[in-house]
């Protein structure tokens, strides 16, 4: 999977993302759903479990930087 095909995909936070935390998201990709380690794209946001997020950057093989997909 290349960077361009991951960026822009939507996922859901399954482990809180935030400063000092390594979060987790599940993203539908390659015909299934896969878990990725996740960090906030701005480095300081806290994103709670259940939040729908968008992948802003992908670092192979299993790390993504995300931001909330919708404003609260």
N, C-alpha and C positions, 0 to 999 in steps of 0.2 A: 504494500500500500504506500503510495507516495504522498508527500505533504499536501499537494493540491487536492487530492481526493478526500482527505480527512478534514481540512479546514472548511468550516461552514456547516458541518454535520451537527445535528442536535443530539443531546444526551440528557441523562438524568443523574443527579448527584446521589450516590449511594453511601458515601462517607464524607463528612463535612470537609469542605475546602476552605483554607484560611491561612493567615500568617503563622508560621511555625508548625503547620500541619501538612501532611501529605494526604490529600483527599483521594476519592475514587469516584469515577463516573462510569456509567454503562452507556455505550453508544451502539446504535444499529449500524453494522458495517459488514461487508462481505457476505450478505445473505443471512446474517445472524446478529447476535448481540454480544459485545465483548467489553470487558472491564479494562479501564486504563487508570494509571496513577494520574492525579490531577492537581494543578496549581491554578490560582487565580491569575488571569492575564495581567491585571494591574499590580499584582504582588501584595496588595493590602486588603482586598475585599474578603469578607467571610461569606461563604455560600453554603447554606444549610441543606441537609438531606432532603431529597424530593424536589429540589429546584431544577427546572428545565434550563439547560445551558447550551451554549454554542461553542464549538471548538474554534479557537482563534489561532492556535499554533500546535503543531504536532512534532514531537521528537521521538523518532523510532528508537526502540520498537514499541514501547507501551506508555509513553508519557504525553499528556496533552495540557495545554493552557486554555482555560475556559472563562467565559463570562456569562452572567444570567442572560437568557434569551429574551426575556420580557421585563419591562419596568414594573416595579411593585406598585 
